[in-house]
Amino acid sequence: MKLKTLAGAAVGAAALVFGIGPQGQIGIQQAVAQESVRPEVGKHLKDASALIKGGKYKEALAKVRDAEGVAGRTPAENNAIEGMRFSAAMGANDPDSMARAFEALKPKLGAAQQLQYMEAVGGTYLRAGNAPKALEWANKYFAAGGTSATMKTVQQQAQFKSGDMTAVLRDTLAEVQADEKAGKAPTQDKLNLLLYAAQKKGDGAAEALATEKLLNYYPRKELWAQILGSLPSKKGFSPRFGLDVYRLKLATGNMRGADDYMEMAQLAAQAGFPEEGKKIVEQGLAANVLGQGAEGARHKRLLDLMVKKIAEGKAAQAEAEKAANESKSGDELVKLGLAQVFGGDKTSGLKLVEAGVSKGNFKRADDTRLYQGLAYYSAGDASKAQGAWRAVKGTDGSGELARLWSIHARSKK
């Protein structure tokens, strides 16, 4: 029996699993087309080929071993045996046998053929759950000059499953940057992988970058909900920013129900922003989220409380401004200005904010810049808001909130 016939059968069997045609390069037939295989070896390989075509891969491997048991095999027979072993092992999800076959066949294979074999071995190791081996073969493949996108996925998944988040982060970030340089939007899956790897590694800068890119390219309400929902539990995030998280939830359409509206309104009033609290309650009432059911009367009483607090604030405004101006810190001026912007007096409010920023001596400078940006944005000046938010560098939540506001503001242009 001619090896060409047997090798062709092996290639055809491989095609059933590997998804290539009988003329594809995953084979050795052309390299050894003129060599012969004795009948005592050929009969086992013929049976193996039939079993592969029938999907009986483990049985086919047994026949390959029968052929291997024939004494005095020639190099041509060994090549035919290894070619059939590779095809059967691929179907049997036996990457170790595939790797053994490949190493034996390698001298007969061209460079392109070797890459195809290596891709098959790496992919099978991954499917078999051996991530370290899959990664080893993926790295070999790329070191040999491979460029397959499928093998890049194998490499990334193997890195991920092996827990090598540094490599996942490095390679995924490089792909994202390459996509952007080529004028393409990175896929959402790629950006999600970047975000997950950054979170697992504890790389705050990479996490912020991934979040920003996800929200820039795929600004879905559900994504905002996911990011804002996890924000308060992040390491180092200060609980004093509870109201600020609600502000972003409200801005992105992620208030979950009456309790969210009620809590946010009360937090706003407690922070000295009853004008903001009144607007929150009014929005809840307009959306028929508040004012309904057994709690409806309580919701309306909260609105009345906000109106009362606004009146009290106006009565004490002159005295509050005097005290803020006399203070060594600009914090109170910024707070009073933001409250006025929420109340609709944008011009006077921004003057107070700017006076406070000019005075300086802040208790927390990043907080002040965050609220300066919020004042500008609420007053309709997104450009100045972006400038203020860019200056926020805090690691206690202020920096992240500023970045999220910046992304949201850009999406509303």
Protein Blocks (a to p, Z undefined) as FASTA:
>chain_A
ZZklmmmmmmmmmmmmnopafkbmbdcklmmmmbccdfklmmmmmmmmmmmmnopaklmm
mmmmmmmmpghiafklmmmmmmmmmmmmmmnopaklmmmmmmmmmmmpcfklmmmmmmmm
mmmmmmnopaklmmmmmmmmmmnopabfklmmmmmmmmmmnopaklmmmmmmmmmmmmmm
nopacdfklmmmmmmmmmmnopaklmmmmmmmmmmmmmcfklmmmmmmmmmmpghiafkl
mmmmmmmmmmnopafbjklmmmmmmmmmmnopaklmmmmmmmmmmnomgopajllmmmmm
mmmmmmmmmmmmmmmmmmmmmmmmmpmbfklmmmmmmmmmmnopamlmmmmmmmmmmnmo
pfblmlmmmmmmmmmmmnopaklmmmmmmmpcbfnhmmmmmmmmmmmmmmmZZ
